[in-house]
Amino acid sequence: MSAGGSQTVPLRHRFLTRKGVRLHWEVAGPLEGSAPALGPAGSGGAGDQGGKPGGPRPLVLLHGFTGRAAVWRPLLPELARRRRVVAVDLLGHGRSRTVAGRPQPERYRMEAQAEDLLAILDRMGLERVDLLGYSMGGRVALHLALHVPERLGALVLESASPGLASAQERAARVAHDEALAAFLEAAGIRAFVDRWEALPLFATHRRLPRRVWQRQRRLRLLNRPAELAASLRGMGTGAQAPLWDRLARLAVPTRLVVGERDAKFVALARQMAARSPQIQVVTVPGAGHTVHLEQPEAFLQAVLPFLEAHGAEAGGQGAGGQGDRALAEAGPGG
């Protein structure tokens, strides 16, 4: 099992415009099935739907803050070897953005982004998928698992949390993120990325191979300041309703991957596992917050056997919007 190298995987780029934003995602992996197109070329895509009956479920990937779908490409030769992989640009990142006018943080909140993801699954005709989310993307993934568990077969969280438990912590984080967003808008993307990469959370990145670090930085610099600022304000940990009290009701098999050198998230992982028998924690030696970047082979070894152990049942077609309704009925969380 290896990651990266010179291998490349063919990608199909897809777009969906809804509720004032344009969403982008990348599709890789086998093209089993011959379902009809659900829209014009590039919008939903013929050949994206479902999968071979009894085959692995499609895997949806969600990046972290300042990331984009492309961060997962070095892992695609392994992740997409036997299954469909859908890597999403979360709103405010990559090519997912507000169509016209100034981005409004309310549109970037957790509940709205969760509905966007369900709309993408419905557009592709994927009724049930496996979901992998890193950091901010892990918070979105956990929100979906707790609100629409029927849409998920298995869940992988990497360096993720259920949010901040106390109102005081959330208020402090909102103020902190507002200051960061204002700095981003005033100083620009390069100065912001310099500041972001200097955070203690990413201290272990100093040991990355130069080409890996340069690629990560280049992808961050491609983001738009106004979009990232809206994401900070709408999707920051302080803006999110906490999910701690819901963990006992988690019904989806979950693997939580953390890096040994990321002490804060190692402690959070233990607390999360203590609240839910569904959560299995894997700690990767030598890794920090970004396990998939720092120790890609160990990350794959933590993820792929878990997904294989939790069943095949390729996603069916024609979810027909039921996910959006289920999410709305479940309420905002908290």
ABEGO torsion letter per residue (X at the ends): XBBEEABBBBBBBBBBBBGGBBBBBBBBEBABEABBBABBBGAAEBGABEEBBGBBBBBBBBBBBGBBAAAAAAAAAAAAAABBBBBBBBBGBEABBBABEBBBAAAABAAAAAAAAAAAAAAAGBABBBBBBBEAAAAAAAAAAAABAAABABBBBBGBBAEBABAAAAAAAAAAAAAAAAAAAAAEAAAAAAAAAABAAAAAAAABBAAAAAAAAAAAAABBAAAAAAAAAAABAAABBBAAAAAAABABBBBBBBBAABAAAAAAAAAAAAABAABBBBBBBGBBABAAAABAAAAAAAAAAAAAAAEBGBBBBGAGGAAAAAAAAAEAEX
